[in-house]
Structures are given as C-alpha cells and as structure tokens.
Amino acid sequence: MLRSLFFAAAGSARLERLVESAPVSRGVVRRFVAGGSAEEAIRASRELADDGLAISLDHLGEETETAEQAHAVRDEYVGLLARLHDAGLTPPAEVSVKLSALGQRLDEKIAYENARAICVAAAEAGTTVTLDAEDHSTTDATLETLLELRKDFPDTGAVLQAYLRRTEGDCRELAVAGSRVRLCKGAYAEPESVAFQSALDVDKSYVRCLNILMAGEGYPMVATHDPRLIAIAEDRARWFDRSTGEYEFQLLYGVRPEEQARLAAGGHTVRVYLPYGEQWYGYLMRRLAERPANVAFFVKAVSSRK
C-alpha cells in the first residue's frame, strides 16, 4: 500500500510543488542525489572513486517536451563526459541515459541521434553509456535503439527490469558476448498484465533472470540492495565459474554504503548509480517506493522548520 502511494506521488504535480517548496533539509536530497550541477557530480564521483568504487552518473530529467530541451540534455551529458575525462575519472565513471530525456516521446529518431552523440563523447572520453529502463511502454523502442547503437558502440549497456513478465525473454536475447546488462527489480507503477505485483514474484523473476545472465556470455550488472539477492548472485557467479571481473554489483548512491564498501573490499566491482540535477522529485519518490525504510528519514526532513 505504501509503495503504491509513493508511485502515485511521483506523478502528482501538486505534491511535487508542495515538497519542493517545503523546508527540506539538505540531508534529504543529498542522501540520494549528488547535487544540482555537474561540478557537484564530479566532486561526488571523485569521493566514490577514491573509495575504490565505480560510478554511473545520471542527469535527472524526464520531462522533455521539446527538441530544444532534448538537445540541452544531450549537451549536458557531452560536457559532463569531457569533464570526467579531464578529471581523470574515466573509465571508472560512465553515464546512464534515459531516452525520454533525449526526446523519445517526441521522435525516436531525435532520441537516437542524441544518444549517439553521447556515445561518441563517451568513446572519446574512454568510457561507456548505459541506456536506462523506464516504464513498460518504452521497452521495445529502447531496446531497438540499443541494438542500433551497439552496431558502432558495442559496449553500450542495457537495463532490464525483473518485475516485467517479458524480461526472461529479453535476458536470453541479450546474454551474448560483450553485452553489458544491468538487472534491477523495477521502479515504475505497472499493471498486472505486464508486471509481477508481489515482492515474492518479483524476487523469483529476478533470480530466474540472474541465472540466464550468469549462464550466458555477457557481462551481468547486478543492481540490487537486497541482501538475499546479493548472496544469490555471489553463489551463481561461483556456480558458473565467473571471476569477480566478469560481473559487477550496482547500488544506488546513499543506499547501503556499508554494503558497497564490503563488496568492494571483497574484490568485487561495485558501481554506484549517482544522480544529479534539479529534477530530483520523481527520482526521490521512486526510491522511497522501493525502500519504505527511507520514509521516516524523508518525513522528518520535510516537517523540519529550520
């Protein structure tokens, strides 16, 4: 029930205005978001890299309504990649990109061209790009764009969401040599017709998908904070004779940092998903929906009158 409420809140413009105007302490947003600017994102990336962690940066923004806005997002990423390279943070730091921010809902060709420009910039910077997953209505278009980009940029990463009923099939299609695939549970409100609804069914799907990826020839990127799923991933990696360099764990910025450190100390590649930008509201609501334990932290900060 609480999860559903936060998914609904993520789409409420009225609540968004209320939350953004409330005296939210810096700790609320900064727990999950690096800051509003590329400079702050670079600073946070440096701190993570110094701790032996890899990074995937996401410039927050999903409300692209014009081609000009889409081009501005493209230019933000191109500039960010140049700054990451100049700071000596590539290849440990890559970028994650939402095609909706690049104009996918306006014109798939515009989104592809913008994504391609970012891939060119990433290649010049010596790093990679991952195409983020969004709601189920965009999955086919996103995977089609992925296949086009991989013709020239084969290391472009994919993201698959275990709560979608189709994902086992997508895992089989993408578990090929050189294919980087991030497997996450899923962070959007989806109907029962396309997505599993119970936490148990989502977890079971995650394990089935994980088995497919670990058994394949690609590079699984295990995106979860669930201790049981992390332990299962470690077990499956041993079962399929994968070294720690043949897969990685991915965790969100600000979530279970002690687990990030533990996995890194054990020789695993650990990549932190690091968002930045001013459009943090929708991202924050989805994080709260995924992890209800964060609710008390959030409510305390919103109610602060400091």
Sine and cosine of phi, psi and omega as CSV:
sin_phi,cos_phi,sin_psi,cos_psi,sin_omega,cos_omega
0.00,0.00,-0.74,0.68,0.00,-1.00
-0.89,0.45,-0.64,0.77,0.02,-1.00
-0.86,0.51,-0.70,0.71,0.00,-1.00
-0.89,0.46,-0.62,0.79,0.01,-1.00
-0.89,0.46,-0.65,0.76,0.00,-1.00
-0.95,0.30,-0.56,0.83,0.11,-0.99
-0.88,0.47,-0.67,0.74,0.03,-1.00
-0.90,0.43,-0.64,0.77,0.00,-1.00
-0.89,0.46,-0.55,0.84,-0.02,-1.00
-0.87,0.48,-0.46,0.89,-0.01,-1.00
-0.98,-0.19,0.17,0.99,-0.04,-1.00
-0.99,-0.11,0.93,-0.36,0.02,-1.00
-0.92,0.40,-0.59,0.81,0.00,-1.00
-0.90,0.44,-0.72,0.70,0.01,-1.00
-0.93,0.38,-0.56,0.83,0.05,-1.00
-0.86,0.50,-0.71,0.70,0.02,-1.00
-0.89,0.45,-0.62,0.78,-0.01,-1.00
-0.90,0.43,-0.73,0.68,-0.04,-1.00
-0.91,0.41,-0.69,0.73,-0.04,-1.00
-0.92,0.39,-0.45,0.89,-0.01,-1.00
-1.00,-0.02,-0.18,0.98,0.01,-1.00
-0.96,0.28,0.41,-0.91,0.00,-1.00
-0.97,0.25,0.90,0.44,-0.02,-1.00
-0.94,0.33,0.78,-0.62,0.00,-1.00
-0.91,0.41,0.44,-0.90,0.01,-1.00
-0.84,0.54,-0.49,0.87,-0.04,-1.00
-0.90,0.43,-0.47,0.88,-0.03,-1.00
-0.90,0.43,-0.87,0.50,-0.05,-1.00
-0.94,0.33,-0.67,0.75,-0.06,-1.00
-0.92,0.40,-0.29,0.96,0.08,-1.00
-0.92,0.39,-0.52,0.85,-0.09,-1.00
-0.90,-0.43,-0.30,0.95,-0.12,-0.99
-0.79,-0.61,0.69,-0.72,-0.10,-1.00
-0.94,0.35,-0.42,0.91,-0.05,-1.00
0.53,-0.85,-0.10,-0.99,-0.06,-1.00
-1.00,-0.05,-0.29,0.96,-0.14,-0.99
-0.86,-0.51,0.29,-0.96,0.06,-1.00
-0.89,0.46,-0.58,0.81,0.02,-1.00
-0.86,0.51,-0.70,0.72,0.03,-1.00
-0.92,0.39,-0.58,0.81,0.04,-1.00
-0.91,0.41,-0.64,0.77,0.05,-1.00
-0.89,0.45,-0.67,0.74,0.00,-1.00
-0.88,0.47,-0.71,0.70,0.01,-1.00
-0.91,0.41,-0.60,0.80,0.03,-1.00
-0.89,0.45,-0.65,0.76,0.03,-1.00
-0.87,0.49,-0.69,0.72,0.01,-1.00
-0.89,0.46,-0.68,0.74,0.01,-1.00
-0.92,0.39,-0.69,0.72,0.01,-1.00
-0.89,0.46,-0.62,0.79,0.03,-1.00
-0.90,0.43,-0.40,0.91,0.05,-1.00
-1.00,0.01,0.13,0.99,0.05,-1.00
0.99,0.12,0.35,0.94,-0.03,-1.00
-0.95,-0.30,0.54,-0.84,0.14,-0.99
-1.00,0.03,0.19,-0.98,-0.12,-0.99
-0.64,-0.77,0.57,-0.82,0.21,-0.98
-0.80,-0.61,0.93,-0.36,-0.09,-1.00
-1.00,-0.01,0.68,-0.73,0.01,-1.00
-0.82,-0.58,0.87,-0.48,0.10,-0.99
-0.99,0.13,0.92,-0.39,-0.11,-0.99
-0.94,0.35,0.73,-0.69,0.02,-1.00
0.30,-0.95,0.93,-0.38,-0.03,-1.00
-0.81,-0.59,0.10,1.00,-0.11,-0.99
-0.97,-0.24,0.59,0.80,0.00,-1.00
-0.93,0.37,0.83,-0.55,-0.06,-1.00
-0.86,-0.51,-0.19,0.98,0.00,-1.00
-0.70,-0.72,0.34,-0.94,0.05,-1.00
-0.89,0.46,-0.56,0.83,0.00,-1.00
-0.90,0.44,-0.66,0.75,0.05,-1.00
-0.90,0.44,-0.65,0.76,0.01,-1.00
-0.89,0.45,-0.66,0.75,0.02,-1.00
-0.92,0.40,-0.56,0.83,0.02,-1.00
-0.91,0.41,-0.63,0.78,0.07,-1.00
-0.90,0.43,-0.70,0.72,0.07,-1.00
-0.82,0.57,-0.74,0.67,-0.04,-1.00
-0.91,0.42,-0.56,0.83,0.06,-1.00
-0.87,0.49,-0.72,0.70,0.00,-1.00
-0.92,0.39,-0.66,0.75,0.01,-1.00
-0.88,0.48,-0.69,0.72,0.04,-1.00
-0.91,0.41,-0.64,0.76,0.02,-1.00
-0.87,0.49,-0.70,0.72,-0.01,-1.00
-0.89,0.46,-0.64,0.77,0.05,-1.00
-0.89,0.45,-0.65,0.76,-0.01,-1.00
-0.93,0.36,-0.62,0.78,0.06,-1.00
-0.88,0.47,-0.67,0.74,0.02,-1.00
-0.90,0.43,-0.72,0.70,-0.01,-1.00
-0.89,0.45,-0.48,0.88,0.00,-1.00
-1.00,0.08,0.01,1.00,0.00,-1.00
0.95,0.30,0.43,0.90,-0.07,-1.00
-0.98,-0.17,0.03,1.00,0.10,-0.99
-0.95,-0.31,0.61,-0.80,0.20,0.98
-1.00,0.02,-0.07,1.00,-0.03,-1.00
-0.83,0.56,-0.50,0.86,0.02,-1.00
-0.98,-0.20,0.79,-0.61,0.12,-0.99
-0.86,-0.51,-0.11,-0.99,0.04,-1.00
-0.81,-0.59,0.53,-0.85,0.14,-0.99
-0.94,-0.34,0.69,-0.72,-0.14,-0.99
-0.76,-0.65,0.75,-0.67,0.13,-0.99
-1.00,-0.10,0.83,-0.56,-0.03,-1.00
-0.91,0.41,-0.42,0.91,0.06,-1.00
-0.88,0.47,-0.58,0.82,0.02,-1.00
-0.94,0.34,-0.35,0.94,-0.02,-1.00
-0.99,-0.13,0.15,0.99,0.10,-0.99
0.98,-0.21,0.30,0.96,-0.07,-1.00
-0.85,0.53,-0.62,0.79,-0.02,-1.00
-0.97,0.25,-0.27,0.96,0.05,-1.00
-1.00,0.04,-0.76,0.65,-0.10,-1.00
-0.26,-0.97,0.88,-0.48,-0.04,-1.00
-0.89,0.46,-0.49,0.87,0.02,-1.00
-0.92,0.39,-0.66,0.75,0.04,-1.00
-0.87,0.49,-0.71,0.71,-0.01,-1.00
-0.88,0.47,-0.68,0.74,0.02,-1.00
-0.89,0.46,-0.72,0.69,-0.03,-1.00
-0.90,0.44,-0.63,0.77,0.05,-1.00
-0.92,0.40,-0.67,0.74,0.03,-1.00
-0.90,0.44,-0.62,0.78,0.02,-1.00
-0.89,0.45,-0.66,0.75,0.03,-1.00
-0.88,0.47,-0.60,0.80,0.04,-1.00
-0.93,0.36,-0.63,0.78,0.05,-1.00
-0.89,0.45,-0.63,0.77,0.06,-1.00
-0.87,0.49,-0.73,0.69,0.00,-1.00
-0.90,0.45,-0.62,0.79,0.02,-1.00
-0.91,0.41,-0.68,0.73,0.02,-1.00
-0.88,0.47,-0.66,0.75,0.03,-1.00
-0.91,0.42,-0.51,0.86,0.01,-1.00
-1.00,0.08,-0.12,0.99,0.03,-1.00
0.99,0.16,0.52,0.86,0.00,-1.00
-0.62,-0.78,-0.28,-0.96,-0.17,-0.98
-0.76,-0.65,0.15,-0.99,0.04,-1.00
-0.81,-0.59,0.62,-0.79,0.15,-0.99
-0.86,-0.52,0.74,-0.67,0.04,-1.00
-1.00,0.05,0.90,-0.43,-0.01,-1.00
-0.92,0.38,0.50,-0.87,0.13,-0.99
-1.00,0.04,0.52,-0.86,0.07,-1.00
-0.78,-0.62,-0.49,-0.87,-0.04,-1.00
-0.93,0.37,0.28,-0.96,-0.20,-0.98
-0.88,0.48,-0.42,0.91,-0.04,-1.00
-0.92,0.38,-0.29,0.96,-0.02,-1.00
-0.98,-0.19,-0.05,1.00,-0.17,-0.99
-0.88,0.48,-0.76,0.65,-0.04,-1.00
-0.87,0.48,-0.72,0.70,-0.02,-1.00
-0.90,0.44,-0.63,0.78,0.00,-1.00
-0.91,0.40,-0.68,0.74,0.01,-1.00
-0.93,0.37,-0.55,0.84,0.08,-1.00
-0.91,0.42,-0.67,0.74,0.05,-1.00
-0.90,0.44,-0.65,0.76,0.05,-1.00
-0.83,0.56,-0.74,0.67,-0.03,-1.00
-0.89,0.45,-0.60,0.80,0.05,-1.00
-0.91,0.41,-0.71,0.71,-0.01,-1.00
-0.90,0.43,-0.60,0.80,-0.04,-1.00
-0.92,0.38,-0.25,0.97,0.07,-1.00
-0.89,0.46,-0.60,0.80,0.01,-1.00
-0.94,-0.34,-0.36,0.93,-0.02,-1.00
-0.77,-0.64,0.97,0.25,-0.15,-0.99
-0.90,0.44,-0.30,0.95,-0.01,-1.00
-1.00,-0.02,0.18,0.98,0.08,-1.00
-0.89,0.47,0.79,-0.62,-0.08,-1.00
-1.00,0.07,0.50,-0.87,0.08,-1.00
-0.94,-0.34,0.38,-0.93,0.11,-0.99
-0.81,-0.59,0.80,-0.60,0.05,-1.00
-0.87,-0.49,0.59,-0.81,-0.08,-1.00
-0.93,-0.36,0.87,-0.50,-0.13,-0.99
-0.91,0.41,-0.40,0.92,-0.03,-1.00
-0.96,0.27,-0.24,0.97,0.06,-1.00
-0.98,0.18,0.70,-0.71,-0.06,-1.00
-0.91,0.42,-0.41,0.91,-0.05,-1.00
-0.99,0.17,-0.21,0.98,-0.27,-0.96
-0.92,0.39,-0.52,0.85,0.06,-1.00
-0.84,0.54,-0.69,0.72,0.02,-1.00
-0.90,0.43,-0.65,0.76,0.04,-1.00
-0.90,0.43,-0.59,0.81,0.05,-1.00
-0.88,0.47,-0.68,0.74,0.01,-1.00
-0.88,0.47,-0.63,0.78,0.00,-1.00
-0.93,0.38,-0.55,0.83,-0.14,-0.99
-0.98,-0.20,-0.09,1.00,-0.03,-1.00
-0.99,0.13,0.86,0.50,-0.05,-1.00
-0.87,-0.48,0.26,-0.97,-0.06,-1.00
-0.82,0.57,0.73,-0.68,0.06,-1.00
0.99,0.13,-0.06,1.00,-0.08,-1.00
-1.00,0.04,0.88,-0.48,0.06,-1.00
-1.00,-0.03,0.86,-0.51,-0.06,-1.00
-0.77,-0.64,0.89,-0.46,0.12,-0.99
-1.00,0.03,0.83,-0.56,0.05,-1.00
-0.96,-0.28,0.88,-0.48,0.05,-1.00
-0.83,-0.56,0.12,-0.99,0.01,-1.00
-0.97,0.23,-0.67,0.74,-0.05,-1.00
0.82,-0.57,0.61,-0.79,-0.16,-0.99
-0.72,-0.69,0.41,0.91,0.02,-1.00
-0.80,-0.61,0.45,-0.89,0.08,-1.00
-0.97,0.24,0.88,-0.47,-0.07,-1.00
-0.81,-0.59,0.51,-0.86,0.03,-1.00
-0.95,0.30,0.38,-0.92,-0.03,-1.00
-0.88,0.47,-0.45,0.89,-0.02,-1.00
-0.90,0.44,-0.43,0.90,-0.04,-1.00
-0.88,-0.47,-0.23,0.97,-0.11,-0.99
-0.65,-0.76,0.57,-0.82,0.14,-0.99
-0.92,0.40,0.59,-0.80,-0.09,-1.00
-0.97,-0.24,-0.55,0.84,-0.05,-1.00
-1.00,0.03,0.50,-0.86,0.01,-1.00
-0.86,0.51,-0.61,0.79,-0.01,-1.00
-0.91,0.43,-0.70,0.72,0.00,-1.00
-0.91,0.41,-0.60,0.80,0.05,-1.00
-0.90,0.43,-0.70,0.72,0.01,-1.00
-0.88,0.47,-0.68,0.73,0.02,-1.00
-0.89,0.46,-0.67,0.75,0.05,-1.00
-0.89,0.45,-0.65,0.76,0.01,-1.00
-0.85,0.52,-0.71,0.71,-0.03,-1.00
-0.92,0.40,-0.66,0.75,0.04,-1.00
-0.88,0.48,-0.69,0.72,0.02,-1.00
-0.91,0.41,-0.65,0.76,0.02,-1.00
-0.87,0.49,-0.67,0.75,0.03,-1.00
-0.86,0.51,-0.67,0.74,0.00,-1.00
-0.89,0.45,-0.71,0.70,-0.03,-1.00
-0.92,0.38,-0.68,0.74,0.00,-1.00
-0.92,0.39,-0.53,0.85,0.01,-1.00
-0.98,0.19,-0.31,0.95,-0.05,-1.00
-0.99,0.13,-0.20,-0.98,-0.07,-1.00
-0.97,-0.25,0.06,1.00,-0.02,-1.00
-1.00,0.06,-0.26,-0.97,-0.04,-1.00
-0.88,-0.48,0.99,-0.15,-0.01,-1.00
-0.95,0.30,0.65,-0.76,0.09,-1.00
-0.87,-0.50,0.96,-0.27,-0.19,-0.98
-1.00,0.03,0.98,-0.22,-0.08,-1.00
-0.97,-0.22,0.99,-0.13,0.02,-1.00
-0.31,-0.95,0.44,-0.90,0.11,-0.99
-0.93,-0.36,-0.01,1.00,-0.06,-1.00
-0.95,0.30,0.88,-0.47,-0.05,-1.00
-0.85,0.53,-0.59,0.81,0.00,-1.00
-0.92,0.39,-0.67,0.74,-0.01,-1.00
-0.94,0.34,-0.56,0.83,0.09,-1.00
-0.89,0.46,-0.70,0.71,0.02,-1.00
-0.90,0.44,-0.64,0.77,0.03,-1.00
-0.90,0.43,-0.65,0.76,0.02,-1.00
-0.88,0.47,-0.67,0.74,0.04,-1.00
-0.89,0.46,-0.65,0.76,0.02,-1.00
-0.91,0.42,-0.70,0.72,-0.01,-1.00
-0.91,0.40,-0.59,0.81,0.03,-1.00
-0.88,0.47,-0.67,0.74,0.05,-1.00
-0.91,0.42,-0.66,0.75,-0.04,-1.00
-0.87,0.49,-0.64,0.77,-0.03,-1.00
-1.00,-0.09,0.28,0.96,0.10,-1.00
0.83,0.56,0.66,0.75,0.06,-1.00
-1.00,-0.08,0.74,-0.68,0.12,-0.99
-0.97,0.23,0.21,-0.98,-0.01,-1.00
-0.91,0.41,-0.26,0.97,0.04,-1.00
-1.00,0.03,0.01,1.00,-0.06,-1.00
-0.95,-0.30,0.22,0.98,0.11,-0.99
-0.24,-0.97,0.15,-0.99,0.05,-1.00
-0.53,-0.85,0.30,-0.95,0.13,-0.99
-0.98,-0.22,0.55,-0.83,0.06,-1.00
-0.76,-0.65,0.76,-0.66,0.02,-1.00
-0.73,-0.69,0.41,-0.91,-0.03,-1.00
-0.98,0.22,0.55,-0.84,0.09,-1.00
-0.85,0.53,0.79,-0.61,0.05,-1.00
1.00,0.04,-0.06,1.00,-0.02,-1.00
-0.91,-0.41,0.86,-0.51,0.03,-1.00
0.79,0.61,0.80,0.60,0.01,-1.00
-0.87,0.50,-0.49,0.87,0.03,-1.00
-0.92,0.40,-0.54,0.84,0.05,-1.00
-0.95,0.30,-0.59,0.81,0.08,-1.00
-0.85,0.52,-0.71,0.70,-0.01,-1.00
-0.91,0.41,-0.63,0.77,-0.01,-1.00
-0.89,0.45,-0.72,0.69,-0.02,-1.00
-0.91,0.41,-0.67,0.75,0.02,-1.00
-0.90,0.44,-0.65,0.76,0.02,-1.00
-0.90,0.43,-0.43,0.90,0.03,-1.00
-0.99,0.10,0.11,0.99,0.06,-1.00
1.00,-0.08,0.03,1.00,0.00,-1.00
-0.99,0.16,0.51,-0.86,0.23,-0.97
-0.98,0.22,0.82,-0.58,0.00,-1.00
-0.84,-0.54,0.87,-0.49,-0.01,-1.00
-0.94,-0.33,0.78,-0.62,-0.01,-1.00
-0.99,-0.13,0.81,-0.58,0.05,-1.00
-0.98,0.18,0.92,-0.39,-0.20,-0.98
-0.89,-0.46,0.99,-0.17,0.03,-1.00
-1.00,0.05,0.47,-0.88,0.13,-0.99
-0.51,-0.86,0.31,-0.95,0.03,-1.00
0.81,-0.58,0.15,-0.99,-0.08,-1.00
-0.99,0.12,-0.40,0.91,-0.05,-1.00
-1.00,0.03,0.92,0.39,-0.12,-0.99
-1.00,-0.07,-0.20,0.98,-0.17,-0.98
-0.88,0.48,-0.80,0.60,-0.03,-1.00
-0.88,0.48,-0.63,0.77,0.03,-1.00
-0.89,0.46,-0.71,0.70,-0.03,-1.00
-0.89,0.45,-0.67,0.74,0.01,-1.00
-0.88,0.47,-0.63,0.78,0.02,-1.00
-0.93,0.37,-0.57,0.82,0.05,-1.00
-0.91,0.42,-0.62,0.78,0.02,-1.00
-0.93,0.36,-0.59,0.81,0.04,-1.00
-0.91,0.41,-0.60,0.80,0.00,-1.00
-0.95,0.31,-0.55,0.83,-0.14,-0.99
-0.70,-0.71,0.99,0.10,-0.06,-1.00
-0.84,0.55,-0.36,0.93,0.02,-1.00
-0.88,0.47,-0.33,0.94,0.01,-1.00
-0.98,0.18,-0.19,0.98,-0.11,-0.99
-0.88,0.47,-0.72,0.70,-0.02,-1.00
-0.86,0.51,-0.65,0.76,0.03,-1.00
-0.87,0.50,-0.71,0.71,-0.04,-1.00
-0.92,0.39,-0.76,0.65,-0.05,-1.00
-0.86,0.50,-0.66,0.75,0.01,-1.00
-0.86,0.51,-0.66,0.75,-0.04,-1.00
-0.95,0.31,-0.66,0.75,-0.04,-1.00
-0.91,0.43,-0.57,0.82,-0.05,-1.00
-0.99,0.13,-0.07,1.00,0.00,-1.00
-0.91,0.41,0.61,-0.79,0.03,-1.00
-0.90,-0.44,0.45,0.90,-0.02,-1.00
-0.95,0.33,0.00,0.00,0.00,0.00
